[in-house]
Amino acid sequence: MSQSGGRFTSGLTMALGLGLVGVAGYVLLAVAGHTLPATEVATVASAYLLLNILGPGLYVALEQETSRAVAARPAAEAPATARNAALVGAAIAGATALVLLAVAPVLVPRVLGGDWGLLGVLVLSTVVAAGLFLVRGLLGGRRRFGGYAGTLCAEGAGRLVVVLAVAGLGAASATGYGLAFVAGYALALAAVFRWRWVRGAGQGTGEPARRLARGVLLLGVATLLSFAVANIVPVVVTARLPGDPEVAAAFAQAFVLARAPMLVFAPVQAVLLPGLTAAAEAGATEVVRARARRILLAVLAVGVPGAVAAAVFGGWALTVLFGAERPPEPLVLGLLGVSTVLLMGAQALQPVLVAVRGHHAVTVAWTAGTAVLVASLALPVPAVAAALAAQLAGSAVVLSGCLLGLRSALRRRVAA
């Protein structure tokens, strides 16, 4: 097959994988909405969002830094880089498990509805996700996007099948749906074990573990905060509305629905990063700047129609598809869509900043945005109003920080 034909096939597979992952997530929440009482629906929605924080939120940094390291070094050093990155991933997984156990006395009763089984799901998820995102980083760094897309297909299809099986067998429960989510990760990881180059001996020392750890730490704080900004608000709303589970569940479902356009841009970072890294290492600053502009235009092209669709059709979708009893007003849905556009812009700029070694700017932007979000959530107003203010203000601060950081990084490279 020609190179262009291979890219076309990989692109189709990537699109299919993205679709499956997205559909599986929405099916999980929709099926839970039709098979569980409102109190458990709110718990499932909170657990779903936490699983996204503890999966991609923790390990996108590992994936992106591994991808950058592999792309910047000779192919023979990929196995050594993989081993060093695996050590970093194992350390993150172990530390996260300890933190979850430490906060369990508060987390389980306040957020997880007293379901201790979900705590086990969270711990299991972070361990399995570590392996999956490490392998995706290796595949992305070598530009093996067919394999990368295959992991997306396996994740989405596996999760979808298990969710439907849990519901069809009459085993619907918050823990059951949580395990269905983790099953997607496990099947995706199993699907890539046939790539022997990942396990080969190779040559050279690869990217040093200490350097990888530093990059993952700097970028990891940013990505963890980015997923917290993108997912934590409904969890807080659920905790603030223990006596009104219908409103809490509907807001969480609306929040996830408004995030639909972000599905397009999640693994797009994996496709962008190797080429951006090569351009940055070659000193092609104008190429990096031009690609950043195109990325932001693509964000607007996808995000703005998504925000309009959320406002117009969101209430119907929540009632019919998700079984929501009291869906939010169109204005609330539209503003959630606007916050999605802001977040998409920030997340799309992140690989550009990584390529020009702007890890620090990414961390500062997400830290500032998180601080604004937390402060806004504490406002003495109704829970949903505080959530909207927090999401809009925090997302705007992050995007502004990324834009300023990229401008500064590019100016430094031109001056050098």
C-alpha angles and dihedrals in degrees: 000000000000121000092249091048090051091052090049092051092046090049092053091048090048090052091048091049092049090050093050094048091049095045092047092055093049092044090052092055093040094050091046089051091055099040105038135057118258094259091057092042089059089049092050091048091051092047091048091054092046090051089056091051093048093044115038091010093061101032109035085085090055090048095048096044091047090048091050093048094048093046092050096050136060115278091244090066094056095095092051090048089049092054093049092047090049090058090053092048092049091052091052092048093049094048092048093051090053092049092050091052091048095053095039095103089063101029099052100051098034102041109010097049093244091298106142090182088070090058088059089049091054092050093047091047095055092051095049093042091055091063095043097051091045090056091046089054091053093048093047093048091054090044091240092149093160089065091042091052089048090061089053091051092048092047095049097041093044093049092046094051094048093047091053091045092053091051095040094051092052092246096122112155138132091255092047093055090045091055089049089058092051091047088067091059092047095051092046091053092048090051094064101048090099092072098098094184088073090062100036124120095239126173135277131025097279123210107339114253092231092055091046091049092051092050092045091048094052094042092036093061088052096047093044090051090045092057090043090054089046097046115016100077097078089047089057091045090053090051091049095049106049090145096050107051094159092062092042093050094046092049092050091049091047090049092055092044092054089053092064095108090058089068088073093058104040101088092022084086089065090056094046101045103070094049092044090049091052091049092048094047089051091052093245094149094162091055090053092047093049093050091049090055092050091049092054092048089052089051090056092045092055102030104048095055087046092055091049091048091050091054095045103037104017097093092052092047093050093050099042103030103029100031093235112173098198111023118191122260120272091252090058091049092048093050090050086054091052091052088052091057090052092049092047090055092052094046092046090054093050097081089047090056091045090053091055090043093251094145092134093055091051091051093048092049095051093042091054092046092050091050090053091046093051092047091050093049088058093058113126094244133102114299097249093047091050090048093053093047091048094049095048097042096043094048093048092052092050094050092048091050093050092049092049092045093051093048090051094047093050092048091052091052092050091049091050 
